Amino acid sequence: MSEIRKHYFLDEYCIIASGRSKRPSAPKACGEEIKSDSCVFCNGHEDKTPPANAVYKNAEVLKDTDERRITDWDVRCIPNLYPALSPDAPEFDNASFEVKTGYGFHEVIIENPLHESRMHLFSDEEMLLLMKVYRDRVMHYQSQEGIKYVSLFKNWGKKAGASLEHTHTQLIAVPIIPPTITKERKAMEELENCPYCKIVEKETGKERKVYENADFILIAPYFSRVPYETWILPKKHVNHISAFSDEMLLSLGDCIRTAVSFLDRTIPELAYNYMFFQIEHDLSYHFNIRIAPVTSIEAGFEKNTEIYINSMPPEIAVEYLLEKA
């Protein structure tokens, strides 16, 4: 039995093909294991990476120098050694096609000094610190000249694009507004009220709700592109992490950790991506995080039509996620 579902407010579709469904399992998420004695992200190996832009240690924010690297840190933010964009990108001309210089910033946020650390095992204090780091680093790069959008995302597992096992987040600051954001904003302009507020209202207490706390709700969205996809939405309308109080950051950390915990408990070591969607200067936008597990590859039909086939109905996914709660 299959059904074609339309996105909440965009002209996008997915096929929920429950007849193709079987509960998936996952191999170890990161593939080839890199031991802590050779991992460049581990505490004690600071000289194996570029000097950190920001080092969080004992409630202080410090910075490496070429001569001195800070050790025994809590969270460390370093330039990506192989950046997608660079603040030093050279100018060039191309008369044939529209082109921009590759200006921007690419940073890695090493979330914990311990190689064996996993986000679903972080304490409240560790999650709150990480959320504060997210807020700090996004705001820092959002303020840089020429930057129009800051993409914050986490790849966990080799199948999700993580090249190192040590838990980390990435940030890429770009001089353009991503097309996906432009498309959303255009669709939202035609609506009378915020569609995400409506989603929060409709999904609270429904069969697709996974978890909620004082400030956020975690749902398996009606429009789910992939099995076990979840979204995190603030219950009140907030557009950007810069507007979050420390109390909201604590709630956000709790919701992210819970989402990751449910995934790991359901399918241990499942690879996933989580992605922040936010716009600093557009108060009409509604902050959200989308968590997309990697259970299959994007194949010809998806690439040909941009219509995704999901073999796990979100309503059933919620049952599995909550099975051992």
C-alpha positions in Angstrom: 0.0 0.0 0.0 1.4 3.4 -1.0 0.3 7.0 -0.8 1.7 10.2 -2.2 2.0 12.9 0.4 2.5 16.6 -0.2 4.8 18.8 1.8 3.1 20.9 4.5 3.4 24.1 2.4 5.8 23.6 -0.5 5.1 22.0 -3.9 7.1 18.9 -3.0 6.0 15.3 -2.7 7.1 12.0 -1.2 5.8 8.5 -1.7 5.2 6.5 1.5 5.5 3.0 0.3 4.7 0.9 3.4 4.5 -2.3 1.2 8.3 -2.1 0.7 8.9 -1.7 4.4 11.0 -3.8 6.7 12.7 -2.6 9.8 16.2 -1.7 8.6 19.4 -2.5 10.4 22.6 -0.6 10.1 26.3 -1.5 10.0 28.7 0.4 12.2 28.1 4.0 11.3 31.7 5.1 10.7 33.2 2.3 8.7 36.9 2.1 9.2 37.7 2.9 12.9 40.3 5.5 13.6 41.8 4.9 17.0 42.2 7.7 19.5 46.0 7.5 19.4 45.9 8.7 15.8 42.8 10.8 15.8 43.6 14.5 15.2 40.5 15.7 17.0 41.5 14.1 20.4 42.8 16.0 23.4 46.6 16.0 23.2 46.7 16.2 19.4 46.1 19.9 19.1 49.3 20.4 17.1 47.9 18.1 14.3 45.2 20.6 13.4 45.3 24.3 12.4 45.2 26.7 15.4 41.7 26.9 16.9 39.6 29.9 16.2 37.9 29.5 19.6 38.6 27.2 22.5 36.0 26.7 25.3 37.6 25.8 28.6 36.4 26.2 32.2 33.7 28.7 31.1 36.2 30.8 29.2 36.6 31.4 25.4 40.2 31.3 24.4 42.2 31.2 21.2 45.2 29.2 19.9 48.3 30.9 18.5 50.9 29.4 16.1 53.2 29.0 19.1 50.8 27.8 21.7 47.9 25.4 21.6 45.4 25.1 24.4 45.0 21.7 25.9 42.4 20.1 28.3 39.6 21.9 26.5 35.9 21.3 26.6 34.9 22.3 23.0 37.4 23.3 20.2 36.5 25.2 17.0 39.1 24.9 14.2 39.3 25.9 10.5 38.5 23.0 8.2 41.8 21.7 6.8 40.1 21.2 3.4 37.6 24.1 3.3 34.7 24.3 0.9 35.0 28.1 1.0 37.8 30.5 2.2 38.0 34.1 3.3 41.2 34.3 1.1 39.6 33.0 -2.1 41.0 34.8 -5.1 38.9 37.0 -7.4 38.4 35.8 -11.0 36.3 36.5 -14.1 34.3 34.2 -16.2 32.6 35.8 -19.2 30.7 32.7 -20.1 28.7 32.0 -16.9 27.5 33.7 -13.8 30.2 33.1 -11.1 31.1 34.3 -7.7 34.4 34.0 -5.9 34.6 31.1 -3.4 34.5 33.5 -0.4 33.3 32.2 3.0 34.3 30.3 6.1 34.4 26.6 7.0 34.8 25.5 10.6 34.8 22.3 12.5 33.4 22.2 16.0 34.9 19.4 18.0 32.2 18.7 20.5 34.1 16.7 23.1 37.8 16.0 23.8 37.2 12.2 24.3 37.3 10.0 21.3 34.7 7.6 22.6 32.2 10.3 23.3 28.7 10.1 21.8 26.2 12.8 21.7 23.4 10.6 23.2 25.6 10.2 26.3 26.4 13.9 26.8 25.3 15.4 30.2 23.0 18.4 30.4 26.0 20.6 31.1 27.9 19.3 28.0 24.8 19.7 25.8 24.2 23.3 27.1 27.8 24.2 26.4 27.6 22.8 22.9 24.4 24.8 22.2 26.1 27.9 23.5 29.0 27.2 21.1 26.6 26.8 18.3 25.0 30.2 19.1 28.4 31.9 19.5 29.9 30.6 16.3 26.8 31.2 14.1 26.5 34.7 15.4 30.3 35.3 14.9 30.2 34.3 11.2 26.8 35.8 10.5 28.4 39.2 11.4 31.3 38.8 8.9 31.2 41.1 5.9 29.6 39.5 2.8 28.1 36.5 4.6 24.4 36.0 3.9 23.8 32.6 5.5 25.5 30.3 8.0 24.9 26.5 7.5 25.3 24.5 10.7 25.1 20.7 10.4 26.4 17.5 11.9 27.4 14.4 9.9 27.5 11.3 12.0 28.8 8.1 10.4 30.7 7.5 7.2 27.5 6.9 5.2 26.4 10.4 6.2 29.6 12.1 5.1 31.7 12.0 8.3 35.3 11.4 7.4 36.3 11.1 11.1 34.7 9.0 13.9 35.3 11.6 16.6 32.0 13.4 17.2 32.0 16.9 15.6 29.8 19.5 13.9 30.5 21.7 10.9 29.7 25.2 10.0 29.9 26.8 6.5 29.3 30.5 6.1 28.3 31.4 2.5 27.9 34.7 0.6 24.5 33.6 -0.9 21.1 32.6 0.4 20.6 28.8 -0.3 17.9 28.0 -2.9 16.0 25.8 -0.4 15.6 28.8 2.0 14.6 31.1 -0.9 12.0 28.6 -1.9 10.6 28.3 1.6 10.5 32.1 2.1 8.6 32.6 -1.2 6.0 30.0 -0.3 5.6 31.4 3.2 5.0 34.9 1.9 1.8 33.7 0.2 0.5 32.3 3.5 -1.5 34.3 6.1 0.2 32.7 9.1 3.5 30.9 9.9 3.2 27.3 8.6 5.6 25.9 11.1 3.5 27.3 14.0 0.6 25.5 12.4 2.7 22.3 12.2 3.5 22.6 15.9 -0.2 23.1 16.7 -1.4 20.2 14.5 1.3 17.6 15.5 1.2 18.2 19.3 -0.5 15.2 20.8 -0.8 13.5 17.5 0.6 10.1 16.4 3.7 11.6 14.9 4.9 13.3 18.1 8.0 11.7 19.4 8.9 14.0 22.4 8.5 17.4 23.8 9.8 19.6 26.6 9.1 23.1 27.8 10.3 24.8 24.6 10.5 22.3 21.8 8.6 19.5 20.1 10.2 16.5 18.2 8.1 15.0 15.5 8.3 12.5 12.7 6.9 14.8 10.0 3.9 13.8 7.9 6.1 14.6 4.9 9.1 12.4 5.7 11.6 11.9 2.9 13.5 9.1 4.6 12.8 6.4 7.2 13.0 7.8 10.8 13.3 11.4 9.7 12.5 13.8 12.6 12.1 17.5 13.0 12.7 19.7 16.0 10.6 22.9 16.3 10.3 25.5 19.0 6.8 25.7 20.3 6.9 29.5 20.2 7.8 31.4 17.0 11.5 32.1 17.0 13.5 32.7 13.8 17.2 32.3 14.8 19.4 30.7 17.5 20.7 34.2 18.4 17.3 34.9 19.9 17.5 31.9 22.3 17.9 32.3 26.0 20.2 30.0 27.9 17.1 28.2 29.1 16.0 27.6 25.5 19.4 26.4 24.6 19.2 23.8 27.5 15.8 22.7 26.2 17.2 22.5 22.6 20.2 20.4 23.8 17.8 18.1 25.6 15.6 17.7 22.5 18.6 17.0 20.2 20.1 14.5 22.6 16.8 12.7 23.0 16.3 12.5 19.2 19.8 11.0 18.7 19.2 8.6 21.6 16.0 7.3 20.2 17.7 6.7 16.8 20.7 4.9 18.4 18.5 2.8 20.6 16.3 1.8 17.6 19.2 1.2 15.2 22.5 1.3 16.9 25.2 3.4 15.2 22.8 4.5 12.5 24.4 7.2 10.4 22.5 10.5 10.2 22.7 14.2 9.3 21.1 17.0 11.3 20.7 20.4 9.9 19.8 23.8 11.3 17.4 26.0 9.3 17.2 29.6 10.4 17.3 33.2 9.1 18.7 35.9 11.3 17.0 39.0 9.8 13.7 37.5 8.8 11.4 37.4 11.8 8.7 35.6 9.8 10.9 32.5 9.6 10.5 29.7 12.1 13.7 28.0 13.3 13.8 24.3 12.8 16.2 21.3 12.8 15.8 18.3 10.5 17.4 15.0 11.4 17.8 12.7 8.4 19.1 9.1 9.0 20.9 7.4 6.2 19.2 4.1 5.6 19.4 3.9 1.8 21.0 5.8 -1.1 19.3 8.4 -3.3 18.7 6.5 -6.6 17.6 7.3 -10.1 13.9 8.0 -9.4 14.7 10.5 -6.7 17.4 12.2 -8.8 15.1 12.2 -11.8 12.0 13.6 -10.1 13.0 15.0 -6.7 10.2 12.8 -5.3 11.5 10.6 -2.5 10.3 7.0 -1.8 10.1 6.3 1.9 9.4 2.7 2.9 8.8 3.6 6.6 5.6 5.5 7.3 6.4 8.2 10.0 3.5 6.9 12.1 5.2 3.5 12.3 8.6 5.0 12.8 7.4 6.7 15.9 6.3 3.4 17.3 9.7 1.9 16.8 11.5 5.0 18.2 9.4 4.9 21.4 9.4 1.1 21.7 12.0 1.1 24.5 11.4 4.5 25.9 
